[in-house]
Amino acid sequence: MHAEEYKEVGEDWSKIVKLLPEGWEDQARTLGALKFGRQFSGPDNLLRILLMYFSDGCSMRETVARARVGNLADLSDVALLKRVNKSGEWLRWMSERLIQESAIPVLETSALLGRRILAVDGSVIREPGAITSTWRLHYSMDINTLGCREVQVTRGKVGESLTRFTVQKGDVILADRGFANRRGVNHVLDHGGDVLVRMNLASLPLEDTQGNPFVQLTHLRTMEPGKMAEWPAVLQGTKGLVAVRVCAYRKNEEQRIESERKYRQYLNKKQQTFNAETFEATGYVVVVTSLEGLDAEGILALYRHRWQIELAFKRMKSLLGLGYLKKKDAEGAKAWLQGKLFVACLIERLIALGDHFSPVETTQHEEESGSTSLSLA
């Protein structure tokens, strides 16, 4: 690498450093990332090497070779592995601060004015090999910005639950059927939030306004294809009964046939027994919500935004290699995941800042530097 190239790399790195949260260098020492790390001159030097490994798709051996050629550090791949394992908490801390510092625009809908709209979901990540362990990524996304709000990494046996997420007063939480249970919903309500959760037939028992069990299919059968409807219902909360609404859409013929096909395909894949009521329920989209101020059409339109979190998982798995866990030990696996998520948060921060750049200023910068890319190596 020539001297001019080193200069360009240094300029690019200074831009990345400006995106990092205040106190990131001190936290490297406080959280043990540099403990016994004599090969590194400081937090800046360590982070550059970690980002080469996490963002460029390099192996341990290739990363240390690049670090050596770039005069960043002279270390072995074993030493780098130990440093990655020690840096997990530091990477988690920086990711959380990047999330907290992101701007939150307000949706224009009056019923949601000034409120955070958060979609939550989980994703299983497997270790390589014939006998594998699994990990679960618990992820919360702000629908207004498509930015990550909260992330946790746990063992795969830890199930999906709304109780794993921090809820602020006024938050609106969007979640799929896996989160539709009384404990999780009450966690959101008890912290001053509202829920908008897709329902299955059994996991979230409700009552009608007369105190009888709310039987979904009995109500759904009254609907016409392609139409929406809503019914008042009651949920047993931690402090008494809570008024909610069940909103539904009955799929048209084409949509119903496709949903039934997917259900049969799922049964064959999982080798599960056919259930007639579940089969019938595939012809509907049913959600329960405590949110007021929107009719059934508005509620279902808002719920459709939850798909953005599915797209986020696809992006992370395809662009950052998040779907394939490279570390087998618990400490290394968690650190590797935190590193990947830190890169994702850093990319989101770059995109967010890019939205505010003037086209004139960007053009001038490109003419002066000849490039807008950031180099990590």
Steps between C-alpha positions, in 0.01 A plus 500: 500500500643836394522812719213671313276198561581508870401866506162423340440215745582730791255761376226239461564362845471846655149524351400169658640606839272807494199267488599314816331577834665725753721309742558203269877499564465502879244218484748280312713497813212494750329201333819298455545519123866599541576284802828317430485639145858625477510453121263795459605862541155602624122483443527667159747241379298208637170619351649539152612139505169375639308682227722345236403161634127564551418714197732378223422129534864411571614188679708533816815417305425749223416772752829469687687498168331822394564655841868411467530643147320817609736541798203487737615208715718190491298217652394141440152381405474340847575835662235665283246234599564572868464874437168451317371300796607772744339778292140378505383726783677801350333441163164458674549830687583689180204345315259606774635858498472523122140384526419752774656791311303440179237758412134398523269676248130511584233330293238743373199291611334691784436186707874424495638851531811509718499124561763240419374225270714194569494169315655210691606156385749222559727296277683173561869485407682167486860404553670302223554125517298180523421552870414864538394740771250773426477861605207736482512863394229716665461816292293818525466741206362853491255505208543877460872477425546126425781521756581248770369604843599202713679171447580202721680173434400193700526123476253348256297338777397846622169558323355810337314727741396862525636494856854505361457852363511839673167683470461874551172675568320563172683232299298301248636146464438299182563125519419174325307198634798363693467792744123471551476391861354660811827546690673685217201717413454597865869591521443764230175626650644521853778727372259742332528368145246368250512170315413401146560127481390239249293225660481125471202300624604413853805669656332829597160428665250788481144556614216682328319790665258256671783308667484197272807355326572687176486228232683635196361274230139567606554870429721454195246285319262796485740694275494526121816434292715809453333686791617623842324497835565561870351389831547623859657253741650482848843380612586392854770748604721499808279764665161397365322479167637697203290605201648397164376460143527207263544618141489260205525477124346211309722407206360480150486168316847526346661601830317224689616227259861620526487507883355149511775378270768647727336343804506153342860557398587596858333183636697282261828668590443481876319164483211634706138387514234679297262716708170600336450819703855621443456424130184712493672784689763534225230677300512801732741757641403561864665745740423619849578854611460735794567799272218753460445764233527273194226293340550139386640609165751732667601235754564237232686753285724582797562132569623448143800719586625214720630340180787749509664305780488183288682690225757621754580141600537404134741791444710415805517132408591563136726806529665434836497122502292500816323175418806283554670505838876447484576457869423189702577615854243715681723804551626501141155446347350789691793731421480410129128581492552827687772595251271435203223700662737787576592517130127499412439790743799688358368455146157627609668806652687567174178469299315730740770765473509457123131594482588844636788573258449774243529363142722800417733433793516129413588575138773741607644242739505236227682736266759583763562149634398290201303261721229486767581152632643431844792264536562304818832340420 
